[in-house]
Structure formats: structure tokens, C-alpha cells
Amino acid sequence: MVSDLLSRLFGSAPPILPDSDARLALSALLVRVARSDGHYDSAERETIRAIVTRRYSLDAAAAGTLLAEAELMESEAPDTVRFTRAIKDAVPYEDRLGVIESLWEVVLADGARDPEEDALLRMAASLLGVTDQDSNAARLKVTKA
């Protein structure tokens, strides 16, 4: 399943992803940001699990399965540039804004803004076509929640 999705994401034509594949790709991006500082801890895992539970109305078992698949996909996905560009081509802008909010939740999950996570989030936002202003608004929204 993961290899099939990766093939479609990085094929020659921009994909139109079914909901289940978009969920997996976007969840894998959350994992990538969480792992970017070399410390993928339980707080980050639980934040991602909570995000996917809330975002996709999943029960605990389905959220756990999605997280496990996202971790696998992230480890097999190519560089972040190609990965985020493929998501950009497949996901509407409004949904990408929600992704940026979720990415900020993951970055802030451990209570600290790590420079590696910050840099990857800035790059991901840009590659997803989200403006700096919208990304900052997403961060502020998350910190006020």
C-alpha cells in the first residue's frame, strides 16, 4: 500500500488522491516534521495521533494504524521537497492550511521550537504553497488553542 502510494505521488502526472491516500501522505508529513530534530518522542506521537483522530474522525485503533503506516511511509519517502510538492499538487489550498496548523501542533508538542523543526516547517509551508503570513496565522491559532 505504501509503495503504491509513493509510486503514484512521484509519478509523471500529478495525482488526485483518494481520501485514504491523502490522509496517509499528510500524516507522513507530520511524522517527518516530528522526526526532523532527531527526537521523535511520545509527546509528538500522541500529538500526531490526536490530530489524525480529530481531523479524520477516527477511533483509537484506526488512528494507531494510520500513525504506524505514516511512520513507514515517511521512512520510505524521498526528500521533503518532492514529497511536499506532490502533496501540494494533490491537496486543495484550504486543506493545506489545516496541514500547516497541524504541523505547528507537532513542532510545539514538546514545548520547544527546535531550529530543525522550524526550518523544515518553513520549507514545507513554502513548498505547499502556503504564504508566510498564513503559516504565521496558523502558528498563532495553535498557540492560542
Phi and psi in degrees as GROMACS dihedral restraints (atoms count N, CA, C in turn):
[ dihedral_restraints ]
;  ai    aj    ak    al  type     phi  dphi    fc
    3     4     5     6     1   -64.9    20    10
    4     5     6     7     1   -45.8    20    10
    6     7     8     9     1   -65.2    20    10
    7     8     9    10     1   -35.5    20    10
    9    10    11    12     1   -64.3    20    10
   10    11    12    13     1   -44.5    20    10
   12    13    14    15     1   -64.2    20    10
   13    14    15    16     1   -43.4    20    10
   15    16    17    18     1   -60.6    20    10
   16    17    18    19     1   -40.4    20    10
   18    19    20    21     1   -61.5    20    10
   19    20    21    22     1   -42.4    20    10
   21    22    23    24     1   -69.9    20    10
   22    23    24    25     1   -38.9    20    10
   24    25    26    27     1   -63.1    20    10
   25    26    27    28     1   -35.3    20    10
   27    28    29    30     1  -109.5    20    10
   28    29    30    31     1    17.9    20    10
   30    31    32    33     1   -74.0    20    10
   31    32    33    34     1  -177.1    20    10
   33    34    35    36     1   -74.5    20    10
   34    35    36    37     1   -31.2    20    10
   36    37    38    39     1  -100.7    20    10
   37    38    39    40     1   139.0    20    10
   39    40    41    42     1   -59.3    20    10
   40    41    42    43     1   130.9    20    10
   42    43    44    45     1   -80.9    20    10
   43    44    45    46     1   153.4    20    10
   45    46    47    48     1  -108.0    20    10
   46    47    48    49     1   109.1    20    10
   48    49    50    51     1   -87.0    20    10
   49    50    51    52     1   134.6    20    10
   51    52    53    54     1   -64.8    20    10
   52    53    54    55     1   159.1    20    10
   54    55    56    57     1   -52.3    20    10
   55    56    57    58     1   -43.0    20    10
   57    58    59    60     1   -64.3    20    10
   58    59    60    61     1   -38.1    20    10
   60    61    62    63     1   -71.6    20    10
   61    62    63    64     1   -39.2    20    10
   63    64    65    66     1   -63.0    20    10
   64    65    66    67     1   -41.2    20    10
   66    67    68    69     1   -58.2    20    10
   67    68    69    70     1   -45.9    20    10
   69    70    71    72     1   -65.8    20    10
   70    71    72    73     1   -45.5    20    10
   72    73    74    75     1   -63.1    20    10
   73    74    75    76     1   -44.7    20    10
   75    76    77    78     1   -69.1    20    10
   76    77    78    79     1   -36.3    20    10
   78    79    80    81     1   -66.1    20    10
   79    80    81    82     1   -37.9    20    10
   81    82    83    84     1   -64.1    20    10
   82    83    84    85     1   -34.7    20    10
   84    85    86    87     1   -65.6    20    10
   85    86    87    88     1   -38.1    20    10
   87    88    89    90     1   -60.1    20    10
   88    89    90    91     1   -43.0    20    10
   90    91    92    93     1   -64.1    20    10
   91    92    93    94     1   -41.3    20    10
   93    94    95    96     1   -59.7    20    10
   94    95    96    97     1   -44.3    20    10
   96    97    98    99     1   -65.3    20    10
   97    98    99   100     1   -41.7    20    10
   99   100   101   102     1   -62.8    20    10
  100   101   102   103     1   -36.8    20    10
  102   103   104   105     1   -81.5    20    10
  103   104   105   106     1   -10.7    20    10
  105   106   107   108     1   -63.2    20    10
  106   107   108   109     1   -23.8    20    10
  108   109   110   111     1   -95.0    20    10
  109   110   111   112     1     3.8    20    10
  111   112   113   114     1    82.6    20    10
  112   113   114   115     1     3.4    20    10
  114   115   116   117     1  -130.1    20    10
  115   116   117   118     1    92.9    20    10
  117   118   119   120     1  -100.4    20    10
  118   119   120   121     1    94.9    20    10
  120   121   122   123     1  -105.5    20    10
  121   122   123   124     1   179.6    20    10
  123   124   125   126     1   -65.4    20    10
  124   125   126   127     1   -32.5    20    10
  126   127   128   129     1   -63.6    20    10
  127   128   129   130     1   -41.4    20    10
  129   130   131   132     1   -68.7    20    10
  130   131   132   133     1   -41.6    20    10
  132   133   134   135     1   -60.5    20    10
  133   134   135   136     1   -45.8    20    10
  135   136   137   138     1   -66.6    20    10
  136   137   138   139     1   -34.8    20    10
  138   139   140   141     1   -64.6    20    10
  139   140   141   142     1   -45.5    20    10
  141   142   143   144     1   -63.1    20    10
  142   143   144   145     1   -43.2    20    10
  144   145   146   147     1   -60.4    20    10
  145   146   147   148     1   -42.4    20    10
  147   148   149   150     1   -65.5    20    10
  148   149   150   151     1   -40.3    20    10
  150   151   152   153     1   -62.1    20    10
  151   152   153   154     1   -49.1    20    10
  153   154   155   156     1   -69.4    20    10
  154   155   156   157     1   -32.1    20    10
  156   157   158   159     1   -62.5    20    10
  157   158   159   160     1   -48.5    20    10
  159   160   161   162     1   -69.9    20    10
  160   161   162   163     1   -48.1    20    10
  162   163   164   165     1   -64.4    20    10
  163   164   165   166     1   -38.7    20    10
  165   166   167   168     1  -112.5    20    10
  166   167   168   169     1     9.2    20    10
  168   169   170   171     1    52.8    20    10
  169   170   171   172     1    51.5    20    10
  171   172   173   174     1   -98.6    20    10
  172   173   174   175     1   153.5    20    10
  174   175   176   177     1   -83.1    20    10
  175   176   177   178     1   174.6    20    10
  177   178   179   180     1   -59.5    20    10
  178   179   180   181     1   -41.4    20    10
  180   181   182   183     1   -66.3    20    10
  181   182   183   184     1   -45.1    20    10
  183   184   185   186     1   -65.8    20    10
  184   185   186   187     1   -38.0    20    10
  186   187   188   189     1   -64.9    20    10
  187   188   189   190     1   -40.4    20    10
  189   190   191   192     1   -64.2    20    10
  190   191   192   193     1   -40.6    20    10
  192   193   194   195     1   -64.6    20    10
  193   194   195   196     1   -45.2    20    10
  195   196   197   198     1   -61.9    20    10
  196   197   198   199     1   -42.2    20    10
  198   199   200   201     1   -62.0    20    10
  199   200   201   202     1   -43.5    20    10
  201   202   203   204     1   -62.7    20    10
  202   203   204   205     1   -42.5    20    10
  204   205   206   207     1   -66.3    20    10
  205   206   207   208     1   -37.6    20    10
  207   208   209   210     1   -65.7    20    10
  208   209   210   211     1   -38.9    20    10
  210   211   212   213     1   -63.3    20    10
  211   212   213   214     1   -41.7    20    10
  213   214   215   216     1   -65.0    20    10
  214   215   216   217     1   -47.5    20    10
  216   217   218   219     1   -60.6    20    10
  217   218   219   220     1   -44.0    20    10
  219   220   221   222     1   -59.4    20    10
  220   221   222   223     1   -40.2    20    10
  222   223   224   225     1   -69.5    20    10
  223   224   225   226     1   -23.3    20    10
  225   226   227   228     1  -100.2    20    10
  226   227   228   229     1   -13.6    20    10
  228   229   230   231     1   -72.8    20    10
  229   230   231   232     1   147.4    20    10
  231   232   233   234     1   -70.5    20    10
  232   233   234   235     1  -166.7    20    10
  234   235   236   237     1   -53.4    20    10
  235   236   237   238     1   157.0    20    10
  237   238   239   240     1   -62.9    20    10
  238   239   240   241     1   -34.0    20    10
  240   241   242   243     1   -58.7    20    10
  241   242   243   244     1   -53.5    20    10
  243   244   245   246     1   -66.0    20    10
  244   245   246   247     1   -38.5    20    10
  246   247   248   249     1   -62.0    20    10
  247   248   249   250     1   -50.7    20    10
  249   250   251   252     1   -70.3    20    10
  250   251   252   253     1   -34.5    20    10
  252   253   254   255     1   -64.4    20    10
  253   254   255   256     1   -38.2    20    10
  255   256   257   258     1   -64.4    20    10
  256   257   258   259     1   -40.3    20    10
  258   259   260   261     1   -65.4    20    10
  259   260   261   262     1   -42.9    20    10
  261   262   263   264     1   -56.0    20    10
  262   263   264   265     1   -43.4    20    10
  264   265   266   267     1   -67.7    20    10
  265   266   267   268     1   -21.8    20    10
  267   268   269   270     1  -105.6    20    10
  268   269   270   271     1   -11.1    20    10
  270   271   272   273     1  -124.2    20    10
  271   272   273   274     1   130.9    20    10
  273   274   275   276     1   -62.0    20    10
  274   275   276   277     1   153.7    20    10
  276   277   278   279     1   -54.9    20    10
  277   278   279   280     1   -45.3    20    10
  279   280   281   282     1   -57.9    20    10
  280   281   282   283     1   -39.8    20    10
  282   283   284   285     1   -71.0    20    10
  283   284   285   286     1   -32.7    20    10
  285   286   287   288     1   -66.9    20    10
  286   287   288   289     1   -32.2    20    10
  288   289   290   291     1   -62.1    20    10
  289   290   291   292     1   -41.9    20    10
  291   292   293   294     1   -63.1    20    10
  292   293   294   295     1   -35.6    20    10
  294   295   296   297     1   -63.8    20    10
  295   296   297   298     1   -42.7    20    10
  297   298   299   300     1   -62.5    20    10
  298   299   300   301     1   -41.3    20    10
  300   301   302   303     1   -58.2    20    10
  301   302   303   304     1   -44.9    20    10
  303   304   305   306     1   -64.4    20    10
  304   305   306   307     1   -39.8    20    10
  306   307   308   309     1   -61.6    20    10
  307   308   309   310     1   -41.5    20    10
  309   310   311   312     1   -63.4    20    10
  310   311   312   313     1   -37.8    20    10
  312   313   314   315     1   -58.8    20    10
  313   314   315   316     1   -42.0    20    10
  315   316   317   318     1   -68.1    20    10
  316   317   318   319     1   -44.7    20    10
  318   319   320   321     1   -58.7    20    10
  319   320   321   322     1   -39.3    20    10
  321   322   323   324     1   -90.6    20    10
  322   323   324   325     1     1.3    20    10
  324   325   326   327     1   -59.2    20    10
  325   326   327   328     1   -36.4    20    10
  327   328   329   330     1   -92.8    20    10
  328   329   330   331     1     7.4    20    10
  330   331   332   333     1    83.4    20    10
  331   332   333   334     1     3.0    20    10
  333   334   335   336     1  -136.6    20    10
  334   335   336   337     1   145.0    20    10
  336   337   338   339     1   -96.5    20    10
  337   338   339   340     1   104.1    20    10
  339   340   341   342     1   -79.9    20    10
  340   341   342   343     1   138.6    20    10
  342   343   344   345     1   -57.6    20    10
  343   344   345   346     1   -37.2    20    10
  345   346   347   348     1   -67.2    20    10
  346   347   348   349     1   -42.7    20    10
  348   349   350   351     1   -65.8    20    10
  349   350   351   352     1   -43.5    20    10
  351   352   353   354     1   -56.8    20    10
  352   353   354   355     1   -47.8    20    10
  354   355   356   357     1   -63.6    20    10
  355   356   357   358     1   -43.6    20    10
  357   358   359   360     1   -66.2    20    10
  358   359   360   361     1   -38.8    20    10
  360   361   362   363     1   -65.1    20    10
  361   362   363   364     1   -43.2    20    10
  363   364   365   366     1   -60.7    20    10
  364   365   366   367     1   -43.6    20    10
  366   367   368   369     1   -65.5    20    10
  367   368   369   370     1   -44.7    20    10
  369   370   371   372     1   -62.3    20    10
  370   371   372   373     1   -42.8    20    10
  372   373   374   375     1   -59.5    20    10
  373   374   375   376     1   -46.0    20    10
  375   376   377   378     1   -62.3    20    10
  376   377   378   379     1   -46.1    20    10
  378   379   380   381     1   -68.5    20    10
  379   380   381   382     1   -26.5    20    10
  381   382   383   384     1   -81.7    20    10
  382   383   384   385     1    -3.3    20    10
  384   385   386   387     1    80.6    20    10
  385   386   387   388     1    18.9    20    10
  387   388   389   390     1   -94.9    20    10
  388   389   390   391     1   129.9    20    10
  390   391   392   393     1   -68.8    20    10
  391   392   393   394     1   158.5    20    10
  393   394   395   396     1   -58.7    20    10
  394   395   396   397     1   -39.6    20    10
  396   397   398   399     1   -63.4    20    10
  397   398   399   400     1   -43.7    20    10
  399   400   401   402     1   -67.9    20    10
  400   401   402   403     1   -37.2    20    10
  402   403   404   405     1   -64.9    20    10
  403   404   405   406     1   -43.2    20    10
  405   406   407   408     1   -64.0    20    10
  406   407   408   409     1   -41.1    20    10
  408   409   410   411     1   -61.3    20    10
  409   410   411   412     1   -38.9    20    10
  411   412   413   414     1   -64.1    20    10
  412   413   414   415     1   -42.7    20    10
  414   415   416   417     1   -61.7    20    10
  415   416   417   418     1   -46.7    20    10
  417   418   419   420     1   -61.7    20    10
  418   419   420   421     1   -39.8    20    10
  420   421   422   423     1   -61.8    20    10
  421   422   423   424     1   -42.0    20    10
  423   424   425   426     1   -68.8    20    10
  424   425   426   427     1   -41.0    20    10
  426   427   428   429     1   -70.5    20    10
  427   428   429   430     1   -24.1    20    10
  429   430   431   432     1   -84.6    20    10
  430   431   432   433     1   -19.0    20    10
